[in-house]
């Protein structure tokens, strides 16, 4: 078991290295001189451009640039903002709690609604509840999050005045953005849980449980759902990345002071070190969350546990 | 399959053809079929708007008139007007071109690139498969919209860069799906049979592997159309869109945000347009999936 965990962690570490290299490729190797993203070449003297190149290190060969970039990242140095020279990582860490709370709340919302409606949908297959839940799921994945956010503001802030339309202080500011983000994710979970429930319900052990006269509630929630939850768990792990990325857009809509907001501001100023830093940070978080999800299989599913420890046979 | 069948190339071919199973069985039309038909009509209408906006839009999307500023939706202006006095309906109709173009082009480009990578990994196997799939895994750690955002930010906002950025974010999904399809088809008996009668590899690939592996890719492309339109709209919303006289839907939506309290219609209608288009792609994709995979049909 310990060996399996170590191997999985090592693989995650390799992926993180790879992601760092990929971000380097995007930022430094795509056409377009990073210096020209900061200043207009027409309006400044060649001296200034030369100076900036030296400052950014782009005057050196690519291999040297890459080595510098990696060694700095290893020391936790994500570079400095072009705009005001602030180090990037502390800024991200400072804004991260607002994004984290938004991601966690929307994931919880999505998981609760998604699993609940997915199960109902499977129980009442092709019935009214099923059709309603599937329609909701379909709309959820089809609506742009920022538009959902705007509609929620229109209804709950402007018309009804129940929740604030902007800000990041207190739980009340979390409700609408979590809803906007969570609706999308719940759409995916509804479909997944419904499908895996239907698959499990077709298995012989469900027939056995019903044949021995177990109450339908117990069959559904105690036996079928437990078996159908594993794919949902994987899905939530994958969706966490999308939720964090989605917060870039949603935080702009709701003027929240999270890392998404930093990116949105950096975009207007073309502040590449900041954008690069946030992408790396998100990717690392994503890899870690999925590592945790993988490891949690062992807790949720005894079969995996036995398999990993090499004890039993499937 | 008997030894004789192995020898008779004709039989092998016939079996492979039968396996395509893409031909839908005859049956009565269900709710799903009607929904798919409606989705098809919506997509066709969007295509019509993109190709011939002048036929549908009552006004020019750029004409601004001071006497019709911020009018609510009504008979003269179906979707109302904005703060420049532009007719929102006309702007939405003209905006369909960019939104659809980005959606279709990025799915085609990203899908093609993804399928080539997936096919290479699936066919070659071994080290090449390992390297390509680790690469795809790495790309996948960066969520689609962030990847597209970084590329668009580095390259600068124009239509081609936008398509490139969105296309790159589509590659990993296609690569993974196509690879697993290729691998599963590769192991089937009729491929072994084709190989044993000495059929050249390219012929096996194009005549036997491809026809049996493409259907999930088609489904993915249909659903991907929606995803790419959403990603592109998100980029436009963040200000990375193409700066043009006629705004695309994401940009229009973003512009309307400042007028939420006085003119809800500016942001609402482009949002409905995006949602309808994405919804149609998703419904059509689901329908195709059910049709192409008989196992799922009972559900």
Interface residues (C-beta under 8 A of the other chain):
Chain A: X14 X15 X16 X18 X19 X21 X22 X23 X26 X27 X30 X31 X32 X37 X125 X138 X139 X141 X142 X143 X144 X145 X146 X147 X150 X151 X153 X154 X158 X195 X198 X241 X242 X244 X245 X246 X248 X249 X252 X253 X263 X264 X267 X268 X270 X272 X275 X276 X278 X279 X282 X283 X286 X287
Chain B: X134 X135 X137 X138 X139 X141 X142 X143 X144 X145 X146 X147 X149 X150 X151 X153 X154 X155 X156 X226 X230 X233 X234 X237 X238 X239 X240 X250 X253 X254 X257 X260 X261 X264 X267 X268 X271 X274 X275 X278 X279 X282 X283 X299
